[in-house]
Amino acid sequence: MFSGQPRWPNDVPPVWIELFDHDARMSVDSCGCLEIEEALAGFDALVAQAENPDSGPGPEEGDAQA
């Protein structure tokens, strides 16, 4: 999926994942990832947060980069 560290404008990570509340029409949490392992960890964290919104902080405080 990735070949080295690509250059993205304004240091934007190549993979961006958001947890979006369609009822409230707003982003609840998000994470930017440079590598596939980070994206998988971020995805798992966002799914856990969606399943239990009172569980605590999102993926920004974990392995994935914000």
PDB file of N, H, CA, C and O in Angstrom:
ATOM      1  N   MET A   1       0.824  -1.184   0.000  1.00  0.00           N
ATOM      2  CA  MET A   1       0.000   0.000   0.000  1.00  0.00           C
ATOM      3  C   MET A   1       0.875   1.258   0.000  1.00  0.00           C
ATOM      4  O   MET A   1       0.545   2.245  -0.657  1.00  0.00           O
ATOM      5  N   PHE A   2       1.970   1.221   0.725  1.00  0.00           N
ATOM      6  H   PHE A   2       2.238   0.419   1.259  1.00  0.00           H
ATOM      7  CA  PHE A   2       2.844   2.380   0.802  1.00  0.00           C
ATOM      8  C   PHE A   2       4.220   2.013   0.277  1.00  0.00           C
ATOM      9  O   PHE A   2       4.693   0.894   0.476  1.00  0.00           O
ATOM     10  N   SER A   3       4.845   2.940  -0.378  1.00  0.00           N
ATOM     11  H   SER A   3       4.461   3.849  -0.540  1.00  0.00           H
ATOM     12  CA  SER A   3       6.202   2.744  -0.865  1.00  0.00           C
ATOM     13  C   SER A   3       7.055   3.872  -0.308  1.00  0.00           C
ATOM     14  O   SER A   3       7.153   4.938  -0.916  1.00  0.00           O
ATOM     15  N   GLY A   4       7.668   3.644   0.839  1.00  0.00           N
ATOM     16  H   GLY A   4       7.588   2.779   1.333  1.00  0.00           H
ATOM     17  CA  GLY A   4       8.472   4.678   1.474  1.00  0.00           C
ATOM     18  C   GLY A   4       7.604   5.758   2.097  1.00  0.00           C
ATOM     19  O   GLY A   4       6.409   5.546   2.306  1.00  0.00           O
ATOM     20  N   GLN A   5       8.179   6.898   2.392  1.00  0.00           N
ATOM     21  H   GLN A   5       9.149   7.070   2.222  1.00  0.00           H
ATOM     22  CA  GLN A   5       7.469   8.025   2.987  1.00  0.00           C
ATOM     23  C   GLN A   5       7.135   9.037   1.899  1.00  0.00           C
ATOM     24  O   GLN A   5       7.987   9.854   1.549  1.00  0.00           O
ATOM     25  N   PRO A   6       5.920   9.010   1.351  1.00  0.00           N
ATOM     26  CA  PRO A   6       5.572   9.977   0.307  1.00  0.00           C
ATOM     27  C   PRO A   6       5.477  11.391   0.872  1.00  0.00           C
ATOM     28  O   PRO A   6       5.221  11.585   2.060  1.00  0.00           O
ATOM     29  N   ARG A   7       5.682  12.343   0.024  1.00  0.00           N
ATOM     30  H   ARG A   7       5.891  12.186  -0.941  1.00  0.00           H
ATOM     31  CA  ARG A   7       5.541  13.748   0.406  1.00  0.00           C
ATOM     32  C   ARG A   7       4.099  14.170   0.184  1.00  0.00           C
ATOM     33  O   ARG A   7       3.590  14.090  -0.934  1.00  0.00           O
ATOM     34  N   TRP A   8       3.444  14.615   1.235  1.00  0.00           N
ATOM     35  H   TRP A   8       3.858  14.680   2.143  1.00  0.00           H
ATOM     36  CA  TRP A   8       2.072  15.078   1.158  1.00  0.00           C
ATOM     37  C   TRP A   8       2.047  16.550   1.519  1.00  0.00           C
ATOM     38  O   TRP A   8       2.826  16.986   2.366  1.00  0.00           O
ATOM     39  N   PRO A   9       1.179  17.322   0.902  1.00  0.00           N
ATOM     40  CA  PRO A   9       1.126  18.755   1.207  1.00  0.00           C
ATOM     41  C   PRO A   9       0.815  18.991   2.680  1.00  0.00           C
ATOM     42  O   PRO A   9      -0.031  18.316   3.267  1.00  0.00           O
ATOM     43  N   ASN A  10       1.515  19.962   3.267  1.00  0.00           N
ATOM     44  H   ASN A  10       2.202  20.511   2.791  1.00  0.00           H
ATOM     45  CA  ASN A  10       1.287  20.366   4.665  1.00  0.00           C
ATOM     46  C   ASN A  10       1.441  19.214   5.638  1.00  0.00           C
ATOM     47  O   ASN A  10       0.796  19.219   6.686  1.00  0.00           O
ATOM     48  N   ASP A  11       2.272  18.225   5.334  1.00  0.00           N
ATOM     49  H   ASP A  11       2.797  18.220   4.482  1.00  0.00           H
ATOM     50  CA  ASP A  11       2.534  17.075   6.210  1.00  0.00           C
ATOM     51  C   ASP A  11       1.276  16.286   6.557  1.00  0.00           C
ATOM     52  O   ASP A  11       1.189  15.719   7.646  1.00  0.00           O
ATOM     53  N   VAL A  12       0.313  16.240   5.661  1.00  0.00           N
ATOM     54  H   VAL A  12       0.384  16.701   4.776  1.00  0.00           H
ATOM     55  CA  VAL A  12      -0.909  15.470   5.860  1.00  0.00           C
ATOM     56  C   VAL A  12      -0.573  13.991   5.689  1.00  0.00           C
ATOM     57  O   VAL A  12       0.033  13.613   4.686  1.00  0.00           O
ATOM     58  N   PRO A  13      -0.961  13.137   6.660  1.00  0.00           N
ATOM     59  CA  PRO A  13      -0.701  11.706   6.526  1.00  0.00           C
ATOM     60  C   PRO A  13      -1.460  11.122   5.328  1.00  0.00           C
ATOM     61  O   PRO A  13      -2.536  11.610   4.982  1.00  0.00           O
ATOM     62  N   PRO A  14      -0.906  10.082   4.696  1.00  0.00           N
ATOM     63  CA  PRO A  14      -1.552   9.508   3.514  1.00  0.00           C
ATOM     64  C   PRO A  14      -2.856   8.770   3.813  1.00  0.00           C
ATOM     65  O   PRO A  14      -3.674   8.579   2.912  1.00  0.00           O
ATOM     66  N   VAL A  15      -3.059   8.356   5.053  1.00  0.00           N
ATOM     67  H   VAL A  15      -2.395   8.510   5.785  1.00  0.00           H
ATOM     68  CA  VAL A  15      -4.311   7.681   5.418  1.00  0.00           C
ATOM     69  C   VAL A  15      -4.966   8.475   6.537  1.00  0.00           C
ATOM     70  O   VAL A  15      -4.346   8.744   7.566  1.00  0.00           O
ATOM     71  N   TRP A  16      -6.211   8.845   6.331  1.00  0.00           N
ATOM     72  H   TRP A  16      -6.715   8.627   5.495  1.00  0.00           H
ATOM     73  CA  TRP A  16      -6.972   9.603   7.332  1.00  0.00           C
ATOM     74  C   TRP A  16      -8.268   8.859   7.594  1.00  0.00           C
ATOM     75  O   TRP A  16      -9.007   8.552   6.660  1.00  0.00           O
ATOM     76  N   ILE A  17      -8.550   8.567   8.860  1.00  0.00           N
ATOM     77  H   ILE A  17      -7.949   8.817   9.619  1.00  0.00           H
ATOM     78  CA  ILE A  17      -9.749   7.822   9.249  1.00  0.00           C
ATOM     79  C   ILE A  17     -10.547   8.691  10.214  1.00  0.00           C
ATOM     80  O   ILE A  17      -9.985   9.262  11.149  1.00  0.00           O
ATOM     81  N   GLU A  18     -11.849   8.793   9.990  1.00  0.00           N
ATOM     82  H   GLU A  18     -12.305   8.329   9.230  1.00  0.00           H
ATOM     83  CA  GLU A  18     -12.708   9.566  10.894  1.00  0.00           C
ATOM     84  C   GLU A  18     -13.860   8.731  11.411  1.00  0.00           C
ATOM     85  O   GLU A  18     -14.406   7.880  10.710  1.00  0.00           O
ATOM     86  N   LEU A  19     -14.215   9.000  12.664  1.00  0.00           N
ATOM     87  H   LEU A  19     -13.772   9.692  13.233  1.00  0.00           H
ATOM     88  CA  LEU A  19     -15.432   8.476  13.260  1.00  0.00           C
ATOM     89  C   LEU A  19     -16.438   9.617  13.177  1.00  0.00           C
ATOM     90  O   LEU A  19     -16.258  10.656  13.811  1.00  0.00           O
ATOM     91  N   PHE A  20     -17.491   9.422  12.397  1.00  0.00           N
ATOM     92  H   PHE A  20     -17.637   8.578  11.882  1.00  0.00           H
ATOM     93  CA  PHE A  20     -18.437  10.499  12.104  1.00  0.00           C
ATOM     94  C   PHE A  20     -19.804  10.163  12.668  1.00  0.00           C
ATOM     95  O   PHE A  20     -20.317   9.065  12.452  1.00  0.00           O
ATOM     96  N   ASP A  21     -20.398  11.109  13.395  1.00  0.00           N
ATOM     97  H   ASP A  21     -19.981  12.001  13.570  1.00  0.00           H
ATOM     98  CA  ASP A  21     -21.752  10.965  13.938  1.00  0.00           C
ATOM     99  C   ASP A  21     -22.717  11.574  12.920  1.00  0.00           C
ATOM    100  O   ASP A  21     -22.809  12.795  12.791  1.00  0.00           O
ATOM    101  N   HIS A  22     -23.428  10.717  12.204  1.00  0.00           N
ATOM    102  H   HIS A  22     -23.354   9.725  12.308  1.00  0.00           H
ATOM    103  CA  HIS A  22     -24.331  11.206  11.160  1.00  0.00           C
ATOM    104  C   HIS A  22     -25.538  11.938  11.742  1.00  0.00           C
ATOM    105  O   HIS A  22     -26.049  12.871  11.123  1.00  0.00           O
ATOM    106  N   ASP A  23     -25.997  11.529  12.919  1.00  0.00           N
ATOM    107  H   ASP A  23     -25.581  10.771  13.422  1.00  0.00           H
ATOM    108  CA  ASP A  23     -27.123  12.221  13.536  1.00  0.00           C
ATOM    109  C   ASP A  23     -26.751  13.658  13.912  1.00  0.00           C
ATOM    110  O   ASP A  23     -27.518  14.588  13.662  1.00  0.00           O
ATOM    111  N   ALA A  24     -25.581  13.831  14.508  1.00  0.00           N
ATOM    112  H   ALA A  24     -24.958  13.076  14.711  1.00  0.00           H
ATOM    113  CA  ALA A  24     -25.120  15.158  14.918  1.00  0.00           C
ATOM    114  C   ALA A  24     -24.424  15.897  13.779  1.00  0.00           C
ATOM    115  O   ALA A  24     -24.154  17.094  13.885  1.00  0.00           O
ATOM    116  N   ARG A  25     -24.133  15.182  12.688  1.00  0.00           N
ATOM    117  H   ARG A  25     -24.352  14.210  12.603  1.00  0.00           H
ATOM    118  CA  ARG A  25     -23.426  15.742  11.536  1.00  0.00           C
ATOM    119  C   ARG A  25     -22.091  16.377  11.931  1.00  0.00           C
ATOM    120  O   ARG A  25     -21.794  17.518  11.576  1.00  0.00           O
ATOM    121  N   MET A  26     -21.289  15.594  12.686  1.00  0.00           N
ATOM    122  H   MET A  26     -21.530  14.668  12.975  1.00  0.00           H
ATOM    123  CA  MET A  26     -19.985  16.084  13.107  1.00  0.00           C
ATOM    124  C   MET A  26     -19.001  14.938  13.298  1.00  0.00           C
ATOM    125  O   MET A  26     -19.386  13.799  13.564  1.00  0.00           O
ATOM    126  N   SER A  27     -17.738  15.266  13.158  1.00  0.00           N
ATOM    127  H   SER A  27     -17.426  16.191  12.942  1.00  0.00           H
ATOM    128  CA  SER A  27     -16.682  14.295  13.394  1.00  0.00           C
ATOM    129  C   SER A  27     -16.507  14.123  14.902  1.00  0.00           C
ATOM    130  O   SER A  27     -16.387  15.102  15.638  1.00  0.00           O
ATOM    131  N   VAL A  28     -16.492  12.872  15.350  1.00  0.00           N
ATOM    132  H   VAL A  28     -16.588  12.077  14.752  1.00  0.00           H
ATOM    133  CA  VAL A  28     -16.324  12.571  16.766  1.00  0.00           C
ATOM    134  C   VAL A  28     -14.839  12.429  17.097  1.00  0.00           C
ATOM    135  O   VAL A  28     -14.376  12.900  18.136  1.00  0.00           O
ATOM    136  N   ASP A  29     -14.105  11.779  16.207  1.00  0.00           N
ATOM    137  H   ASP A  29     -14.480  11.396  15.363  1.00  0.00           H
ATOM    138  CA  ASP A  29     -12.691  11.539  16.418  1.00  0.00           C
ATOM    139  C   ASP A  29     -12.059  11.197  15.075  1.00  0.00           C
ATOM    140  O   ASP A  29     -12.766  10.878  14.119  1.00  0.00           O
ATOM    141  N   SER A  30     -10.749  11.262  14.999  1.00  0.00           N
ATOM    142  H   SER A  30     -10.175  11.521  15.775  1.00  0.00           H
ATOM    143  CA  SER A  30     -10.064  10.936  13.756  1.00  0.00           C
ATOM    144  C   SER A  30      -8.617  10.589  14.052  1.00  0.00           C
ATOM    145  O   SER A  30      -8.109  10.844  15.143  1.00  0.00           O
ATOM    146  N   CYS A  31      -7.965  10.002  13.059  1.00  0.00           N
ATOM    147  H   CYS A  31      -8.379   9.795  12.173  1.00  0.00           H
ATOM    148  CA  CYS A  31      -6.536   9.756  13.188  1.00  0.00           C
ATOM    149  C   CYS A  31      -5.907   9.748  11.804  1.00  0.00           C
ATOM    150  O   CYS A  31      -6.509   9.301  10.827  1.00  0.00           O
ATOM    151  N   GLY A  32      -4.692  10.249  11.745  1.00  0.00           N
ATOM    152  H   GLY A  32      -4.203  10.612  12.538  1.00  0.00           H
ATOM    153  CA  GLY A  32      -3.904  10.223  10.529  1.00  0.00           C
ATOM    154  C   GLY A  32      -2.792   9.208  10.694  1.00  0.00           C
ATOM    155  O   GLY A  32      -2.190   9.103  11.763  1.00  0.00           O
ATOM    156  N   CYS A  33      -2.520   8.465   9.644  1.00  0.00           N
ATOM    157  H   CYS A  33      -3.009   8.550   8.776  1.00  0.00           H
ATOM    158  CA  CYS A  33      -1.565   7.366   9.749  1.00  0.00           C
ATOM    159  C   CYS A  33      -0.556   7.409   8.609  1.00  0.00           C
ATOM    160  O   CYS A  33      -0.888   7.738   7.470  1.00  0.00           O
ATOM    161  N   LEU A  34       0.676   7.071   8.944  1.00  0.00           N
ATOM    162  H   LEU A  34       0.946   6.804   9.869  1.00  0.00           H
ATOM    163  CA  LEU A  34       1.733   7.003   7.949  1.00  0.00           C
ATOM    164  C   LEU A  34       1.975   5.581   7.466  1.00  0.00           C
ATOM    165  O   LEU A  34       2.472   5.382   6.358  1.00  0.00           O
ATOM    166  N   GLU A  35       1.633   4.598   8.274  1.00  0.00           N
ATOM    167  H   GLU A  35       1.229   4.759   9.174  1.00  0.00           H
ATOM    168  CA  GLU A  35       1.882   3.204   7.924  1.00  0.00           C
ATOM    169  C   GLU A  35       0.632   2.379   8.159  1.00  0.00           C
ATOM    170  O   GLU A  35      -0.246   2.767   8.931  1.00  0.00           O
ATOM    171  N   ILE A  36       0.555   1.234   7.488  1.00  0.00           N
ATOM    172  H   ILE A  36       1.268   0.919   6.861  1.00  0.00           H
ATOM    173  CA  ILE A  36      -0.639   0.396   7.545  1.00  0.00           C
ATOM    174  C   ILE A  36      -0.900  -0.115   8.964  1.00  0.00           C
ATOM    175  O   ILE A  36      -2.056  -0.238   9.368  1.00  0.00           O
ATOM    176  N   GLU A  37       0.150  -0.411   9.722  1.00  0.00           N
ATOM    177  H   GLU A  37       1.090  -0.310   9.394  1.00  0.00           H
ATOM    178  CA  GLU A  37      -0.040  -0.881  11.095  1.00  0.00           C
ATOM    179  C   GLU A  37      -0.723   0.195  11.950  1.00  0.00           C
ATOM    180  O   GLU A  37      -1.582  -0.110  12.776  1.00  0.00           O
ATOM    181  N   GLU A  38      -0.330   1.452  11.739  1.00  0.00           N
ATOM    182  H   GLU A  38       0.368   1.699  11.067  1.00  0.00           H
ATOM    183  CA  GLU A  38      -0.974   2.560  12.445  1.00  0.00           C
ATOM    184  C   GLU A  38      -2.434   2.683  12.040  1.00  0.00           C
ATOM    185  O   GLU A  38      -3.294   2.939  12.883  1.00  0.00           O
ATOM    186  N   ALA A  39      -2.716   2.502  10.756  1.00  0.00           N
ATOM    187  H   ALA A  39      -2.017   2.294  10.072  1.00  0.00           H
ATOM    188  CA  ALA A  39      -4.093   2.601  10.269  1.00  0.00           C
ATOM    189  C   ALA A  39      -4.959   1.508  10.888  1.00  0.00           C
ATOM    190  O   ALA A  39      -6.101   1.767  11.268  1.00  0.00           O
ATOM    191  N   LEU A  40      -4.432   0.298  10.994  1.00  0.00           N
ATOM    192  H   LEU A  40      -3.504   0.088  10.686  1.00  0.00           H
ATOM    193  CA  LEU A  40      -5.187  -0.798  11.607  1.00  0.00           C
ATOM    194  C   LEU A  40      -5.446  -0.526  13.081  1.00  0.00           C
ATOM    195  O   LEU A  40      -6.553  -0.755  13.569  1.00  0.00           O
ATOM    196  N   ALA A  41      -4.435  -0.038  13.794  1.00  0.00           N
ATOM    197  H   ALA A  41      -3.537   0.149  13.398  1.00  0.00           H
ATOM    198  CA  ALA A  41      -4.610   0.296  15.211  1.00  0.00           C
ATOM    199  C   ALA A  41      -5.615   1.435  15.374  1.00  0.00           C
ATOM    200  O   ALA A  41      -6.460   1.400  16.269  1.00  0.00           O
ATOM    201  N   GLY A  42      -5.520   2.442  14.506  1.00  0.00           N
ATOM    202  H   GLY A  42      -4.833   2.470  13.779  1.00  0.00           H
ATOM    203  CA  GLY A  42      -6.468   3.559  14.563  1.00  0.00           C
ATOM    204  C   GLY A  42      -7.881   3.117  14.262  1.00  0.00           C
ATOM    205  O   GLY A  42      -8.825   3.549  14.925  1.00  0.00           O
ATOM    206  N   PHE A  43      -8.037   2.254  13.263  1.00  0.00           N
ATOM    207  H   PHE A  43      -7.270   1.903  12.725  1.00  0.00           H
ATOM    208  CA  PHE A  43      -9.360   1.728  12.920  1.00  0.00           C
ATOM    209  C   PHE A  43      -9.953   0.956  14.093  1.00  0.00           C
ATOM    210  O   PHE A  43     -11.118   1.151  14.440  1.00  0.00           O
ATOM    211  N   ASP A  44      -9.154   0.079  14.707  1.00  0.00           N
ATOM    212  H   ASP A  44      -8.208  -0.080  14.425  1.00  0.00           H
ATOM    213  CA  ASP A  44      -9.634  -0.687  15.859  1.00  0.00           C
ATOM    214  C   ASP A  44     -10.051   0.226  17.008  1.00  0.00           C
ATOM    215  O   ASP A  44     -11.063  -0.021  17.664  1.00  0.00           O
ATOM    216  N   ALA A  45      -9.272   1.282  17.252  1.00  0.00           N
ATOM    217  H   ALA A  45      -8.449   1.483  16.720  1.00  0.00           H
ATOM    218  CA  ALA A  45      -9.596   2.224  18.320  1.00  0.00           C
ATOM    219  C   ALA A  45     -10.892   2.977  18.024  1.00  0.00           C
ATOM    220  O   ALA A  45     -11.703   3.189  18.925  1.00  0.00           O
ATOM    221  N   LEU A  46     -11.091   3.382  16.767  1.00  0.00           N
ATOM    222  H   LEU A  46     -10.432   3.209  16.035  1.00  0.00           H
ATOM    223  CA  LEU A  46     -12.319   4.088  16.408  1.00  0.00           C
ATOM    224  C   LEU A  46     -13.540   3.172  16.491  1.00  0.00           C
ATOM    225  O   LEU A  46     -14.610   3.608  16.918  1.00  0.00           O
ATOM    226  N   VAL A  47     -13.393   1.919  16.090  1.00  0.00           N
ATOM    227  H   VAL A  47     -12.524   1.565  15.743  1.00  0.00           H
ATOM    228  CA  VAL A  47     -14.496   0.959  16.209  1.00  0.00           C
ATOM    229  C   VAL A  47     -14.845   0.757  17.674  1.00  0.00           C
ATOM    230  O   VAL A  47     -16.024   0.754  18.030  1.00  0.00           O
ATOM    231  N   ALA A  48     -13.844   0.588  18.531  1.00  0.00           N
ATOM    232  H   ALA A  48     -12.887   0.590  18.242  1.00  0.00           H
ATOM    233  CA  ALA A  48     -14.100   0.415  19.963  1.00  0.00           C
ATOM    234  C   ALA A  48     -14.800   1.648  20.541  1.00  0.00           C
ATOM    235  O   ALA A  48     -15.706   1.530  21.367  1.00  0.00           O
ATOM    236  N   GLN A  49     -14.374   2.818  20.103  1.00  0.00           N
ATOM    237  H   GLN A  49     -13.638   2.914  19.432  1.00  0.00           H
ATOM    238  CA  GLN A  49     -15.001   4.055  20.581  1.00  0.00           C
ATOM    239  C   GLN A  49     -16.446   4.155  20.103  1.00  0.00           C
ATOM    240  O   GLN A  49     -17.316   4.604  20.849  1.00  0.00           O
ATOM    241  N   ALA A  50     -16.704   3.744  18.878  1.00  0.00           N
ATOM    242  H   ALA A  50     -15.997   3.379  18.272  1.00  0.00           H
ATOM    243  CA  ALA A  50     -18.067   3.785  18.344  1.00  0.00           C
ATOM    244  C   ALA A  50     -18.971   2.805  19.087  1.00  0.00           C
ATOM    245  O   ALA A  50     -20.141   3.097  19.333  1.00  0.00           O
ATOM    246  N   GLU A  51     -18.428   1.647  19.441  1.00  0.00           N
ATOM    247  H   GLU A  51     -17.477   1.410  19.241  1.00  0.00           H
ATOM    248  CA  GLU A  51     -19.216   0.643  20.150  1.00  0.00           C
ATOM    249  C   GLU A  51     -19.472   1.037  21.597  1.00  0.00           C
ATOM    250  O   GLU A  51     -20.492   0.651  22.167  1.00  0.00           O
ATOM    251  N   ASN A  52     -18.566   1.796  22.200  1.00  0.00           N
ATOM    252  H   ASN A  52     -17.737   2.109  21.737  1.00  0.00           H
ATOM    253  CA  ASN A  52     -18.711   2.225  23.588  1.00  0.00           C
ATOM    254  C   ASN A  52     -18.190   3.652  23.722  1.00  0.00           C
ATOM    255  O   ASN A  52     -17.040   3.852  24.113  1.00  0.00           O
ATOM    256  N   PRO A  53     -19.020   4.648  23.404  1.00  0.00           N
ATOM    257  CA  PRO A  53     -18.568   6.044  23.379  1.00  0.00           C
ATOM    258  C   PRO A  53     -18.026   6.555  24.707  1.00  0.00           C
ATOM    259  O   PRO A  53     -17.272   7.528  24.719  1.00  0.00           O
ATOM    260  N   ASP A  54     -18.386   5.931  25.825  1.00  0.00           N
ATOM    261  H   ASP A  54     -18.999   5.141  25.815  1.00  0.00           H
ATOM    262  CA  ASP A  54     -17.922   6.378  27.137  1.00  0.00           C
ATOM    263  C   ASP A  54     -16.631   5.693  27.562  1.00  0.00           C
ATOM    264  O   ASP A  54     -16.222   5.811  28.717  1.00  0.00           O
ATOM    265  N   SER A  55     -15.976   4.967  26.630  1.00  0.00           N
ATOM    266  H   SER A  55     -16.308   4.872  25.692  1.00  0.00           H
ATOM    267  CA  SER A  55     -14.793   4.172  26.985  1.00  0.00           C
ATOM    268  C   SER A  55     -13.516   4.980  27.179  1.00  0.00           C
ATOM    269  O   SER A  55     -12.541   4.454  27.715  1.00  0.00           O
ATOM    270  N   GLY A  56     -13.494   6.222  26.764  1.00  0.00           N
ATOM    271  H   GLY A  56     -14.286   6.649  26.329  1.00  0.00           H
ATOM    272  CA  GLY A  56     -12.302   7.019  26.980  1.00  0.00           C
ATOM    273  C   GLY A  56     -11.787   7.665  25.712  1.00  0.00           C
ATOM    274  O   GLY A  56     -12.528   7.844  24.745  1.00  0.00           O
ATOM    275  N   PRO A  57     -10.484   8.020  25.726  1.00  0.00           N
ATOM    276  CA  PRO A  57      -9.926   8.779  24.598  1.00  0.00           C
ATOM    277  C   PRO A  57      -9.842   7.968  23.327  1.00  0.00           C
ATOM    278  O   PRO A  57      -9.833   6.738  23.343  1.00  0.00           O
ATOM    279  N   GLY A  58      -9.780   8.700  22.212  1.00  0.00           N
ATOM    280  H   GLY A  58      -9.787   9.700  22.199  1.00  0.00           H
ATOM    281  CA  GLY A  58      -9.683   8.080  20.902  1.00  0.00           C
ATOM    282  C   GLY A  58      -8.256   7.745  20.528  1.00  0.00           C
ATOM    283  O   GLY A  58      -7.366   7.767  21.377  1.00  0.00           O
ATOM    284  N   PRO A  59      -8.030   7.433  19.250  1.00  0.00           N
ATOM    285  CA  PRO A  59      -6.724   6.959  18.814  1.00  0.00           C
ATOM    286  C   PRO A  59      -5.611   7.992  18.831  1.00  0.00           C
ATOM    287  O   PRO A  59      -4.444   7.622  18.699  1.00  0.00           O
ATOM    288  N   GLU A  60      -5.928   9.290  18.990  1.00  0.00           N
ATOM    289  H   GLU A  60      -6.876   9.591  19.097  1.00  0.00           H
ATOM    290  CA  GLU A  60      -4.867  10.292  19.013  1.00  0.00           C
ATOM    291  C   GLU A  60      -3.897  10.049  20.146  1.00  0.00           C
ATOM    292  O   GLU A  60      -2.714  10.366  20.024  1.00  0.00           O
ATOM    293  N   GLU A  61      -4.374   9.489  21.253  1.00  0.00           N
ATOM    294  H   GLU A  61      -5.335   9.232  21.352  1.00  0.00           H
ATOM    295  CA  GLU A  61      -3.498   9.260  22.392  1.00  0.00           C
ATOM    296  C   GLU A  61      -2.871   7.882  22.362  1.00  0.00           C
ATOM    297  O   GLU A  61      -2.164   7.503  23.296  1.00  0.00           O
ATOM    298  N   GLY A  62      -3.117   7.127  21.307  1.00  0.00           N
ATOM    299  H   GLY A  62      -3.691   7.434  20.548  1.00  0.00           H
ATOM    300  CA  GLY A  62      -2.555   5.792  21.167  1.00  0.00           C
ATOM    301  C   GLY A  62      -1.440   5.776  20.146  1.00  0.00           C
ATOM    302  O   GLY A  62      -0.647   6.716  20.080  1.00  0.00           O
ATOM    303  N   ASP A  63      -1.366   4.724  19.349  1.00  0.00           N
ATOM    304  H   ASP A  63      -2.010   3.961  19.403  1.00  0.00           H
ATOM    305  CA  ASP A  63      -0.288   4.544  18.390  1.00  0.00           C
ATOM    306  C   ASP A  63      -0.440   5.387  17.137  1.00  0.00           C
ATOM    307  O   ASP A  63       0.562   5.781  16.540  1.00  0.00           O
ATOM    308  N   ALA A  64      -1.648   5.670  16.731  1.00  0.00           N
ATOM    309  H   ALA A  64      -2.462   5.351  17.216  1.00  0.00           H
ATOM    310  CA  ALA A  64      -1.855   6.430  15.494  1.00  0.00           C
ATOM    311  C   ALA A  64      -1.571   7.901  15.728  1.00  0.00           C
ATOM    312  O   ALA A  64      -1.728   8.408  16.839  1.00  0.00           O
ATOM    313  N   GLN A  65      -1.153   8.580  14.673  1.00  0.00           N
ATOM    314  H   GLN A  65      -1.026   8.168  13.770  1.00  0.00           H
ATOM    315  CA  GLN A  65      -0.839  10.006  14.786  1.00  0.00           C
ATOM    316  C   GLN A  65      -2.045  10.849  14.430  1.00  0.00           C
ATOM    317  O   GLN A  65      -2.826  10.511  13.540  1.00  0.00           O
ATOM    318  N   ALA A  66      -2.179  11.952  15.144  1.00  0.00           N
ATOM    319  H   ALA A  66      -1.545  12.226  15.867  1.00  0.00           H
ATOM    320  CA  ALA A  66      -3.290  12.872  14.863  1.00  0.00           C
ATOM    321  C   ALA A  66      -2.889  13.891  13.848  1.00  0.00           C
ATOM    322  O   ALA A  66      -3.692  14.750  13.485  1.00  0.00           O
TER     323      ALA A  66
END
